Amino acid sequence: MPRYLTEKDIADFRAELCRVATERFARFGYEGVTMRQLAEALGCSPKTPYRYFKDKADILATVRAQAFARFADTLEAAANEAEGLIDVDPELFGWSLWAATHGVVMLAQMGMLEHGPDYKAISHFHGALMLKGAATQRSKKSKGRKTK
């Protein structure tokens, strides 16, 4: 008799597949990972991942979305803990950081970015921008002025 998968079974397998894929993509790059390798790492048949995701690009899209959600949550938590030091919409800031970094990554992968900044430079720029905004907010508060 065939085993019927529950919603939890499906979610658990998808989560584990994304966890393994994240580790592999980070280690070997997108092109260095195959669906067969993912299946092997999970101890399932080579066709099983296709029951949960359309293809490798679908897995990558899910992994990216999950990573961005974690990043946005972390940024929002940091902004909430700072009690107004960073007076920006954390979701908007997160999207702008993601868009800038993602755009550079895509251009670099397509060989269209010969003289542009590298990923670290963009990360440092956004971090400095955020810190400068926080410093501006602090200095305004310390002088007794209200901020927007």
C-alpha positions in Angstrom: 0.0 0.0 0.0 1.5 3.4 -1.0 2.4 5.8 1.7 0.6 9.1 1.6 2.6 12.2 2.4 1.3 14.7 4.9 1.7 18.4 4.5 4.4 18.2 7.2 6.2 15.4 5.4 6.3 17.6 2.2 7.4 20.7 4.1 10.1 18.7 6.0 11.5 17.3 2.8 11.5 20.6 1.0 13.2 22.2 3.9 15.9 19.6 4.1 16.4 19.8 0.3 16.8 23.5 0.6 19.3 23.2 3.5 21.4 20.8 1.5 21.1 22.9 -1.7 22.1 26.1 0.2 25.3 24.4 1.5 26.1 23.0 -1.9 25.4 26.2 -3.9 27.6 28.1 -1.4 30.4 25.6 -1.7 30.3 24.7 -5.4 28.3 27.4 -7.1 25.0 27.0 -8.9 26.6 25.3 -12.0 28.6 23.0 -9.7 25.5 21.3 -8.3 23.2 18.8 -10.0 19.8 17.5 -9.0 21.4 14.0 -8.9 24.0 15.2 -6.4 21.3 16.7 -4.2 19.3 13.5 -4.3 22.4 11.5 -3.4 23.1 13.7 -0.5 19.5 13.3 0.7 19.6 9.5 0.2 16.7 9.4 -2.1 16.2 8.5 -5.8 17.4 10.9 -8.4 13.8 11.7 -9.4 12.5 12.4 -5.9 13.6 16.1 -5.8 11.5 16.7 -9.0 8.4 15.7 -7.0 9.0 18.8 -4.8 10.6 21.3 -7.1 10.3 21.9 -10.9 14.1 22.0 -11.4 17.3 23.3 -9.9 16.4 26.9 -10.7 13.2 26.5 -8.7 15.2 25.3 -5.7 17.6 28.3 -6.1 14.6 30.7 -6.2 13.3 29.2 -3.0 16.7 29.3 -1.3 17.1 33.0 -2.3 13.6 33.9 -1.0 14.3 32.1 2.3 17.6 33.9 2.7 16.1 37.2 1.9 13.3 36.6 4.5 15.9 35.8 7.1 17.9 38.9 6.2 14.8 41.1 6.3 13.8 39.6 9.7 17.3 40.2 11.1 17.4 43.8 9.8 13.9 44.5 11.2 14.9 43.1 14.6 18.1 45.2 14.6 16.1 48.3 13.7 13.6 47.6 16.5 16.3 47.0 19.1 18.0 50.3 18.0 14.9 52.2 19.1 14.8 54.5 16.1 18.5 55.0 15.5 18.0 53.8 12.0 14.9 55.7 10.9 14.2 53.9 7.6 11.8 51.2 6.6 13.8 48.0 7.2 12.0 46.1 4.5 12.7 48.8 1.9 16.3 49.0 3.0 16.6 45.2 2.8 15.0 45.1 -0.7 17.4 47.9 -1.9 20.4 46.0 -0.5 19.2 42.7 -2.1 18.5 44.4 -5.5 21.9 46.1 -5.6 23.8 43.0 -4.7 21.7 40.7 -6.8 22.1 43.0 -9.8 25.9 43.0 -9.5 25.9 39.2 -9.1 23.8 38.7 -12.2 25.9 41.1 -14.3 29.1 39.5 -13.1 27.8 36.0 -13.9 26.8 37.1 -17.4 30.3 38.6 -18.0 28.8 42.1 -18.4 30.6 43.7 -15.4 34.2 44.4 -16.3 34.9 47.5 -14.2 32.2 47.5 -11.6 32.4 47.1 -7.8 32.8 43.7 -6.3 30.3 42.2 -3.8 32.3 43.2 -0.8 32.5 46.8 -1.9 28.7 47.0 -2.2 28.2 45.3 1.1 30.6 47.7 2.8 28.9 50.6 1.1 25.4 49.7 2.3 26.7 49.0 5.8 28.5 52.3 5.9 25.4 54.0 4.6 23.3 52.4 7.3 25.8 53.3 10.0 26.1 56.9 8.8 22.4 57.2 9.0 22.4 55.7 12.5 25.2 58.2 13.5 23.2 61.1 12.1 20.2 60.0 14.1 22.3 59.7 17.3 23.9 63.1 16.9 20.5 64.7 16.3 19.0 63.0 19.3 22.0 64.0 21.5 21.5 67.6 20.5 17.9 67.4 21.6 16.4 67.7 18.1 13.6 65.5 16.9 14.1 63.3 13.9 11.6 62.4 11.2 
